[in-house]
Amino acid sequence: MSSAIKSCDIPIRSNDRDNTRNWVGTNSWLGSAWGESLCPGTLNLLNKLAGWRLLEQLVWSPSMSERPLITTYLEMHSIQELRVARGGNVDQITVRESDDRSGAVNRSFYRAVGEMWTWHDKKHWTDADWRTYAADPRLRTWIASVGEKEAGYFELHQDDAGGVEIAYFGLLPAFIGKGLGGALLTVCLKQAWQTQPARVWVHTCSLDHPAALENYRARGMKVYRVEESQLPVNESASNSV
């Protein structure tokens, strides 16, 4: 779930101040006076810097059953638009295409990469579900390594319109924060263009890694749609990190 809109600029809706008063005012250790004193500018800062996920963990009111989920769609129409990641870590990443069609590889990486980003769309899949998914000839999976250790993966799926979707993309927890995300995405996009698709696209959401959206933009992908929906507090989203 391509995943993803951590660093996006999200305008505050007209009812955000009232909602914030609700969750602030119902937490006695903050006090209702503090909630009443918040100005729109402060709310905007809280929304952008702290993020809804952190706010929920700190002061979310039990009375609020939903939270906003922002999903951003990005695309690239030519390999010439690709901006290759550069730096000391770029050459550390190597990838190999998986020939496993049992679903075991996809399931393993989905769980290992997606757990910390609350991927849930395939959480309850059976072995048969995974076999069917991996057997799709339009799906290709690559495993990324640093040295002898597996570091992450990405899945590319050919869509019905002649495009290629980055269906899943991410690093294993031990390799996050090491400057490898840009290098892996560069390799991913180069692989996606090997089949000369009409476009390459991905979607990412506000539950993904904080740098996911910026990584896609930095590699030359452009936002073409942003959606906002309500996500129950105990639920989560998918797919690209």
N, C-alpha and C positions, 0 to 999 in steps of 0.2 A: 503496500500500500504504500506506494509508491508515492513510495511511499511517500512525510513528510513532514502549519505553516508557520512555523516557529518565529521567524523574524519578519513576518509580514506586517504591513501598516494597516491596522484595523480601526476604522472610526468608531467612536463610542456611540451607541444607539441612545435615543432620547430617554429610554427608561433605565439606562444603566445606573444613573445616580440613585434612583429609587431602589433598585435591586441591591446596590452596594450598601445603602442605609439598612436594608433588611438584614443582610448577613453580618454587618458590623454591629448594628444595634442589638442583635440577639445574642451577642457574645459579651457577657458582662465584664470580662477583663479588658475589653476595648472601650466599652461604654457607648451609649447612644449619642452623647454629645460629640464625640469624635467623628462618628458617622455623619452627623448633621453638618459638620464643619467642612467636609470634603468638597472642594470645588471641582468643576469639570476638568480643569487642567491636571489636578492631582489624580483624578480617576483615570485620565488618559495615560499618565505615567505608570500607574499601577497596572493598567491593562497591558501596556507594551513591555514593561521591564519585568514585572513579576510573573505575568502570564496567568491565565485562568486556572491552570492546573495547580500552580503554587498557591494561589489565593484560596482555592478549595481546601488544600491541605492545612492552611493556616487558620482561616476564619470562616469557612463556608457554613451557612446556616442549614440546619436539618430541614427547615421548611422549604428550601429551594431544591426542587427535584430535578432540575435540568441545568445544563450549562451550554454555552455556545461552542459549536464545532465549526472551524473554518477550514474549508477544503480548497486548495489552489491547484489549478490545472495548468501545466506548462507544455510547450511544444517547440520543436526545431524542424525546419523545412529543408535544410541542406547541411551536409557535413562541413561546408565552408563556414557555417555559423559557429562551429565548435571552437571554443576557446580552451586550449589544452592546459591542464594544470601543470605548473612548474614549481620546482623546489627540490630540496634534498631528499624527500621521501617518495618522489614519483617513481623512481626506478626500483623501489622495493617490492612493488606489487606485481605478481604474476598471476595469470588466470588460465584455467583449463576448462573446457566444456565437459559437463557431466554426461555420460551415456546411460545413466541409470534411469529406467522408466518405471521403477516400482513405486516411486513416490517417497522412498525412504530419505533420499538426499534433500528433497524439497521440504519435507516435514521437519527434518532435523534442523535445517537452517532457519526455517520459519519460526520454530520455537526458540532457538538459541538467540537469534537476532531480534525477533519481535517481542520477546517477553517484556523487556524494559520499556518498550514503546506501546504496550497494551494492544498489540495486534490481536484481534479476536475473531475475524471473519471465518477462519478455518480451525478455530480452537477445538471444536467438537467433531471434526472430521474423523471418519473411520479409515481403516487401512484401504478399504475399497474405494473410498472417495479420493484418497491420495493417488491410488493407482490410476484411476480414471483421469485425474488432473494431469499427472506426469506423462501419461500415454498420448496426450494431445500432440500431434505432429507440429502444431503451430507454436508450441512452447519449447524454448531452449534455456538451459540453466548453466551458469558458469560459477565455478568455485574459485575464489581469490585466496592467494597464499602470500605470506611474507616469510621468506626462507622456507623452512620445512613445515611451518605451521599454517593451518587454514585460518584465514582472517575475515572472511565474509563471502558474500555471494550476490548474484543478481539474476533475475529471470526476465527474458524478453518474450513477448507474446505478439504474434502477428494478428492484427485485427481484420475485420471483414471489409474495411475500406482501403486496405493496402498499406496501412501504417503499422508501426511497431510500438507497442506499449512497454515501458519499463514496469513490469508487473510488480516485482519486488526487488529491493536493493538495500543493502546494509552491511555494516561491519559487526563482527562479534564484539561483545563488551570489552574484552582485553585489548582491542585494537582501536577503540574510540579515543579521540583526543591526541592522536599521533600524527596528524596531518595526512592521513591516507584517504580520506573521503573524496577529495578532488581527483586524486590519481585513479581511484577505482571508478569514479563516474566517467572520467575521460576514456578509460578502457571500455566501459559499458557502452558509451555512445559510439565509439568506433566500431564495436561489434554490431551494434544495432544498424549502422549504415552499410554494413557489408552486403545486405540483401537489397540495397537501393529502394527503401520504402518511400511512400509518399510523404511521410513525416515520422518523427519519433516523439512520443509524448509520455507524460507521467502525471500522476496527481499525488499530492502530499497534504497532510493535514496538521492542525495545531497540536496534535499529540505526539508528533514525530520529534526527532532530534532538533534542537534549537537552530542548528546550522544547515538543516536540510534544504530549506527553500533557497537560502543564499548560495548554496553549492550548485543547485540547478541553474540559478540565474548566472552565476559566475562562469559556468561552462557554456553559456550562450543560449540557454533555453528561455523562452519568453512566456509570460503569463497570458493566457487567453480567456480564462474564466475563474471566478472566485465565487464559492457558494458558502452560505451560512445556514446551519441547521442547529437543532437542539439535540444534545446528547445526554441521556440520563446519566447521573453522577456515577452509577455503578457499572456503566457500559464503557466501551472504548471503540476505537476505530482501527483502520488499517491504512496503509500498506507499505509505502516506501519511507526509508529513513533518510 
